[in-house]
Amino acid sequence: MKRQRRKNLNRLQLFKEIYEIFNHNLLCYSQDYLMQKPKVGYIREWKKEQEKIKLIRKLIMEEKQRRNEKNES
């Protein structure tokens, strides 16, 4: 039986995994699957996860731009 070699995790993959974690957390703090309203008693946590998602999205976009610029040169 051969062992499979694991790929090294790159920055973009890491950011995407973190995004998924934050998104899951937001879902847990939300009243429904649309994630538009927090559960009663979890307003602060819900808002914090929203902020984290905004920041990680920005990092993902910056990383994609950086990769595009690197590939063009």
A tleap script that builds the chain and sets N, CA, C and O, in Angstrom:
source leaprc.protein.ff14SB
mol = sequence {
  NMET LYS ARG GLN ARG ARG LYS ASN LEU ASN
  ARG LEU GLN LEU PHE LYS GLU ILE TYR GLU
  ILE PHE ASN HIE ASN LEU LEU CYS TYR SER
  GLN ASP TYR LEU MET GLN LYS PRO LYS VAL
  GLY TYR ILE ARG GLU TRP LYS LYS GLU GLN
  GLU LYS ILE LYS LEU ILE ARG LYS LEU ILE
  MET GLU GLU LYS GLN ARG ARG ASN GLU LYS
  ASN GLU CSER
}
set mol.1.N position { 0.836 -1.178 0.000 }
set mol.1.CA position { 0.000 0.000 0.000 }
set mol.1.C position { 0.882 1.244 0.000 }
set mol.1.O position { 1.721 1.420 0.884 }
set mol.2.N position { 0.692 2.087 -0.974 }
set mol.2.CA position { 1.480 3.309 -1.077 }
set mol.2.C position { 0.907 4.399 -0.181 }
set mol.2.O position { -0.306 4.520 -0.010 }
set mol.3.N position { 1.790 5.167 0.370 }
set mol.3.CA position { 1.357 6.340 1.145 }
set mol.3.C position { 1.147 7.498 0.198 }
set mol.3.O position { 1.953 7.742 -0.700 }
set mol.4.N position { 0.069 8.199 0.405 }
set mol.4.CA position { -0.167 9.380 -0.420 }
set mol.4.C position { 0.587 10.556 0.170 }
set mol.4.O position { 0.598 10.770 1.382 }
set mol.5.N position { 1.216 11.311 -0.712 }
set mol.5.CA position { 1.921 12.506 -0.270 }
set mol.5.C position { 0.922 13.630 -0.110 }
set mol.5.O position { 0.078 13.856 -0.978 }
set mol.6.N position { 1.020 14.318 0.981 }
set mol.6.CA position { 0.135 15.446 1.234 }
set mol.6.C position { 0.671 16.681 0.558 }
set mol.6.O position { 1.871 16.952 0.583 }
set mol.7.N position { -0.222 17.417 -0.038 }
set mol.7.CA position { 0.179 18.697 -0.615 }
set mol.7.C position { 0.434 19.680 0.507 }
set mol.7.O position { -0.214 19.641 1.552 }
set mol.8.N position { 1.382 20.556 0.274 }
set mol.8.CA position { 1.610 21.631 1.234 }
set mol.8.C position { 0.450 22.614 1.153 }
set mol.8.O position { -0.049 22.930 0.073 }
set mol.9.N position { 0.049 23.073 2.284 }
set mol.9.CA position { -1.032 24.040 2.364 }
set mol.9.C position { -0.493 25.411 1.975 }
set mol.9.O position { 0.512 25.865 2.522 }
set mol.10.N position { -1.159 26.068 1.035 }
set mol.10.CA position { -0.706 27.409 0.675 }
set mol.10.C position { -1.599 28.454 1.345 }
set mol.10.O position { -2.602 28.122 1.976 }
set mol.11.N position { -1.220 29.700 1.195 }
set mol.11.CA position { -1.934 30.789 1.876 }
set mol.11.C position { -3.401 30.856 1.486 }
set mol.11.O position { -4.265 31.030 2.346 }
set mol.12.N position { -3.689 30.721 0.205 }
set mol.12.CA position { -5.061 30.821 -0.267 }
set mol.12.C position { -5.917 29.687 0.297 }
set mol.12.O position { -7.049 29.915 0.722 }
set mol.13.N position { -5.387 28.485 0.300 }
set mol.13.CA position { -6.120 27.358 0.880 }
set mol.13.C position { -6.387 27.583 2.361 }
set mol.13.O position { -7.478 27.303 2.856 }
set mol.14.N position { -5.390 28.086 3.055 }
set mol.14.CA position { -5.545 28.364 4.480 }
set mol.14.C position { -6.626 29.409 4.704 }
set mol.14.O position { -7.488 29.232 5.564 }
set mol.15.N position { -6.592 30.499 3.940 }
set mol.15.CA position { -7.607 31.544 4.074 }
set mol.15.C position { -9.001 31.007 3.793 }
set mol.15.O position { -9.963 31.391 4.460 }
set mol.16.N position { -9.115 30.126 2.815 }
set mol.16.CA position { -10.425 29.550 2.491 }
set mol.16.C position { -10.930 28.650 3.616 }
set mol.16.O position { -12.121 28.650 3.927 }
set mol.17.N position { -10.032 27.890 4.222 }
set mol.17.CA position { -10.424 27.052 5.359 }
set mol.17.C position { -10.880 27.912 6.535 }
set mol.17.O position { -11.872 27.598 7.194 }
set mol.18.N position { -10.158 28.986 6.790 }
set mol.18.CA position { -10.533 29.899 7.873 }
set mol.18.C position { -11.894 30.528 7.574 }
set mol.18.O position { -12.729 30.669 8.467 }
set mol.19.N position { -12.109 30.904 6.316 }
set mol.19.CA position { -13.403 31.462 5.899 }
set mol.19.C position { -14.532 30.474 6.205 }
set mol.19.O position { -15.579 30.870 6.715 }
set mol.20.N position { -14.327 29.214 5.901 }
set mol.20.CA position { -15.348 28.198 6.157 }
set mol.20.C position { -15.641 28.063 7.653 }
set mol.20.O position { -16.792 27.886 8.050 }
set mol.21.N position { -14.613 28.146 8.466 }
set mol.21.CA position { -14.795 28.068 9.921 }
set mol.21.C position { -15.615 29.253 10.414 }
set mol.21.O position { -16.557 29.086 11.189 }
set mol.22.N position { -15.249 30.459 9.957 }
set mol.22.CA position { -15.988 31.654 10.367 }
set mol.22.C position { -17.431 31.596 9.891 }
set mol.22.O position { -18.345 32.005 10.607 }
set mol.23.N position { -17.633 31.090 8.687 }
set mol.23.CA position { -18.976 30.973 8.137 }
set mol.23.C position { -19.807 29.989 8.966 }
set mol.23.O position { -20.983 30.238 9.234 }
set mol.24.N position { -19.202 28.891 9.365 }
set mol.24.CA position { -19.882 27.917 10.222 }
set mol.24.C position { -20.268 28.553 11.560 }
set mol.24.O position { -21.378 28.364 12.057 }
set mol.25.N position { -19.331 29.308 12.127 }
set mol.25.CA position { -19.612 29.981 13.400 }
set mol.25.C position { -20.777 30.949 13.255 }
set mol.25.O position { -21.653 31.012 14.118 }
set mol.26.N position { -20.784 31.707 12.156 }
set mol.26.CA position { -21.880 32.647 11.926 }
set mol.26.C position { -23.203 31.902 11.827 }
set mol.26.O position { -24.211 32.358 12.366 }
set mol.27.N position { -23.210 30.776 11.153 }
set mol.27.CA position { -24.424 29.969 11.041 }
set mol.27.C position { -24.903 29.516 12.421 }
set mol.27.O position { -26.102 29.525 12.699 }
set mol.28.N position { -23.975 29.126 13.272 }
set mol.28.CA position { -24.333 28.683 14.626 }
set mol.28.C position { -24.957 29.806 15.453 }
set mol.28.O position { -25.815 29.548 16.297 }
set mol.29.N position { -24.536 31.036 15.220 }
set mol.29.CA position { -25.064 32.177 15.967 }
set mol.29.C position { -26.278 32.810 15.296 }
set mol.29.O position { -26.825 33.781 15.819 }
set mol.30.N position { -26.710 32.286 14.155 }
set mol.30.CA position { -27.818 32.875 13.398 }
set mol.30.C position { -29.135 32.173 13.693 }
set mol.30.O position { -29.167 31.000 14.065 }
set mol.31.N position { -30.230 32.928 13.516 }
set mol.31.CA position { -31.571 32.375 13.740 }
set mol.31.C position { -31.949 31.357 12.677 }
set mol.31.O position { -32.657 30.392 12.966 }
set mol.32.N position { -31.482 31.564 11.441 }
set mol.32.CA position { -31.866 30.670 10.352 }
set mol.32.C position { -30.701 30.483 9.385 }
set mol.32.O position { -29.618 31.032 9.586 }
set mol.33.N position { -30.938 29.702 8.335 }
set mol.33.CA position { -29.878 29.397 7.378 }
set mol.33.C position { -29.486 30.576 6.494 }
set mol.33.O position { -28.447 30.529 5.836 }
set mol.34.N position { -30.288 31.620 6.468 }
set mol.34.CA position { -29.940 32.807 5.677 }
set mol.34.C position { -28.878 33.656 6.375 }
set mol.34.O position { -28.239 34.494 5.739 }
set mol.35.N position { -28.690 33.446 7.655 }
set mol.35.CA position { -27.683 34.122 8.478 }
set mol.35.C position { -27.838 35.643 8.478 }
set mol.35.O position { -26.850 36.376 8.530 }
set mol.36.N position { -29.077 36.103 8.420 }
set mol.36.CA position { -29.329 37.539 8.394 }
set mol.36.C position { -29.680 38.117 9.759 }
set mol.36.O position { -29.643 39.334 9.942 }
set mol.37.N position { -30.019 37.263 10.716 }
set mol.37.CA position { -30.365 37.727 12.058 }
set mol.37.C position { -29.718 36.818 13.097 }
set mol.37.O position { -29.663 35.602 12.918 }
set mol.38.N position { -29.228 37.416 14.189 }
set mol.38.CA position { -28.609 36.599 15.233 }
set mol.38.C position { -29.652 35.904 16.114 }
set mol.38.O position { -30.801 36.338 16.207 }
set mol.39.N position { -29.226 34.830 16.750 }
set mol.39.CA position { -30.060 34.187 17.758 }
set mol.39.C position { -30.147 35.123 18.956 }
set mol.39.O position { -29.256 35.939 19.188 }
set mol.40.N position { -31.214 34.997 19.700 }
set mol.40.CA position { -31.387 35.800 20.907 }
set mol.40.C position { -30.229 35.492 21.859 }
set mol.40.O position { -29.933 34.328 22.131 }
set mol.41.N position { -29.586 36.529 22.357 }
set mol.41.CA position { -28.489 36.373 23.303 }
set mol.41.C position { -27.118 36.216 22.662 }
set mol.41.O position { -26.119 36.111 23.375 }
set mol.42.N position { -27.044 36.196 21.321 }
set mol.42.CA position { -25.769 36.006 20.642 }
set mol.42.C position { -25.456 37.133 19.669 }
set mol.42.O position { -24.743 36.926 18.687 }
set mol.43.N position { -25.971 38.297 19.926 }
set mol.43.CA position { -25.788 39.424 19.009 }
set mol.43.C position { -24.310 39.795 18.877 }
set mol.43.O position { -23.811 39.977 17.766 }
set mol.44.N position { -23.622 39.906 19.995 }
set mol.44.CA position { -22.206 40.305 19.969 }
set mol.44.C position { -21.361 39.289 19.197 }
set mol.44.O position { -20.537 39.671 18.366 }
set mol.45.N position { -21.562 38.004 19.467 }
set mol.45.CA position { -20.801 36.955 18.781 }
set mol.45.C position { -21.112 36.938 17.289 }
set mol.45.O position { -20.214 36.762 16.465 }
set mol.46.N position { -22.383 37.121 16.943 }
set mol.46.CA position { -22.827 37.134 15.549 }
set mol.46.C position { -22.153 38.270 14.777 }
set mol.46.O position { -21.666 38.078 13.663 }
set mol.47.N position { -22.135 39.452 15.388 }
set mol.47.CA position { -21.495 40.604 14.743 }
set mol.47.C position { -19.993 40.393 14.592 }
set mol.47.O position { -19.409 40.770 13.576 }
set mol.48.N position { -19.369 39.788 15.603 }
set mol.48.CA position { -17.930 39.534 15.553 }
set mol.48.C position { -17.603 38.571 14.410 }
set mol.48.O position { -16.624 38.779 13.693 }
set mol.49.N position { -18.399 37.533 14.234 }
set mol.49.CA position { -18.153 36.581 13.143 }
set mol.49.C position { -18.372 37.245 11.784 }
set mol.49.O position { -17.668 36.935 10.823 }
set mol.50.N position { -19.341 38.154 11.698 }
set mol.50.CA position { -19.542 38.897 10.451 }
set mol.50.C position { -18.299 39.704 10.101 }
set mol.50.O position { -17.875 39.727 8.945 }
set mol.51.N position { -17.721 40.359 11.085 }
set mol.51.CA position { -16.509 41.149 10.869 }
set mol.51.C position { -15.344 40.263 10.424 }
set mol.51.O position { -14.590 40.618 9.518 }
set mol.52.N position { -15.210 39.105 11.075 }
set mol.52.CA position { -14.146 38.179 10.697 }
set mol.52.C position { -14.304 37.745 9.240 }
set mol.52.O position { -13.324 37.662 8.499 }
set mol.53.N position { -15.542 37.471 8.838 }
set mol.53.CA position { -15.803 37.048 7.457 }
set mol.53.C position { -15.427 38.160 6.481 }
set mol.53.O position { -14.821 37.892 5.443 }
set mol.54.N position { -15.775 39.387 6.799 }
set mol.54.CA position { -15.408 40.508 5.924 }
set mol.54.C position { -13.892 40.609 5.771 }
set mol.54.O position { -13.385 40.810 4.667 }
set mol.55.N position { -13.179 40.471 6.877 }
set mol.55.CA position { -11.720 40.579 6.845 }
set mol.55.C position { -11.073 39.431 6.071 }
set mol.55.O position { -10.152 39.650 5.283 }
set mol.56.N position { -11.552 38.215 6.294 }
set mol.56.CA position { -10.936 37.084 5.598 }
set mol.56.C position { -11.264 37.124 4.115 }
set mol.56.O position { -10.443 36.708 3.298 }
set mol.57.N position { -12.446 37.615 3.743 }
set mol.57.CA position { -12.769 37.789 2.323 }
set mol.57.C position { -11.785 38.764 1.676 }
set mol.57.O position { -11.322 38.551 0.555 }
set mol.58.N position { -11.477 39.832 2.401 }
set mol.58.CA position { -10.525 40.814 1.888 }
set mol.58.C position { -9.152 40.176 1.702 }
set mol.58.O position { -8.488 40.415 0.693 }
set mol.59.N position { -8.725 39.370 2.665 }
set mol.59.CA position { -7.435 38.684 2.543 }
set mol.59.C position { -7.428 37.714 1.363 }
set mol.59.O position { -6.425 37.605 0.658 }
set mol.60.N position { -8.528 37.017 1.146 }
set mol.60.CA position { -8.626 36.094 0.013 }
set mol.60.C position { -8.503 36.857 -1.296 }
set mol.60.O position { -7.773 36.436 -2.193 }
set mol.61.N position { -9.206 37.968 -1.413 }
set mol.61.CA position { -9.147 38.766 -2.632 }
set mol.61.C position { -7.736 39.314 -2.861 }
set mol.61.O position { -7.245 39.301 -3.989 }
set mol.62.N position { -7.092 39.788 -1.814 }
set mol.62.CA position { -5.728 40.299 -1.936 }
set mol.62.C position { -4.766 39.201 -2.367 }
set mol.62.O position { -3.882 39.431 -3.192 }
set mol.63.N position { -4.939 38.023 -1.815 }
set mol.63.CA position { -4.070 36.901 -2.179 }
set mol.63.C position { -4.286 36.503 -3.636 }
set mol.63.O position { -3.323 36.199 -4.340 }
set mol.64.N position { -5.519 36.500 -4.089 }
set mol.64.CA position { -5.798 36.183 -5.493 }
set mol.64.C position { -5.183 37.223 -6.415 }
set mol.64.O position { -4.622 36.874 -7.453 }
set mol.65.N position { -5.281 38.500 -6.049 }
set mol.65.CA position { -4.662 39.566 -6.847 }
set mol.65.C position { -3.150 39.412 -6.878 }
set mol.65.O position { -2.522 39.577 -7.924 }
set mol.66.N position { -2.576 39.098 -5.741 }
set mol.66.CA position { -1.128 38.906 -5.642 }
set mol.66.C position { -0.686 37.767 -6.553 }
set mol.66.O position { 0.338 37.868 -7.229 }
set mol.67.N position { -1.448 36.697 -6.568 }
set mol.67.CA position { -1.120 35.543 -7.424 }
set mol.67.C position { -1.252 35.900 -8.894 }
set mol.67.O position { -0.419 35.506 -9.710 }
set mol.68.N position { -2.300 36.646 -9.233 }
set mol.68.CA position { -2.483 37.061 -10.619 }
set mol.68.C position { -1.332 37.949 -11.097 }
set mol.68.O position { -0.828 37.784 -12.208 }
set mol.69.N position { -0.927 38.884 -10.253 }
set mol.69.CA position { 0.182 39.773 -10.593 }
set mol.69.C position { 1.478 38.974 -10.736 }
set mol.69.O position { 2.292 39.246 -11.618 }
set mol.70.N position { 1.655 37.997 -9.871 }
set mol.70.CA position { 2.864 37.167 -9.912 }
set mol.70.C position { 2.884 36.325 -11.193 }
set mol.70.O position { 3.942 36.143 -11.795 }
set mol.71.N position { 1.729 35.815 -11.609 }
set mol.71.CA position { 1.645 34.987 -12.812 }
set mol.71.C position { 1.824 35.826 -14.092 }
set mol.71.O position { 2.306 35.319 -15.105 }
set mol.72.N position { 1.439 37.096 -14.040 }
set mol.72.CA position { 1.557 37.963 -15.199 }
set mol.72.C position { 2.988 38.431 -15.439 }
set mol.72.O position { 3.354 38.770 -16.564 }
set mol.73.N position { 3.794 38.450 -14.383 }
set mol.73.CA position { 5.174 38.924 -14.559 }
set mol.73.C position { 6.103 37.832 -14.984 }
set mol.73.O position { 7.295 38.074 -15.172 }
savepdb mol mol.pdb
quit
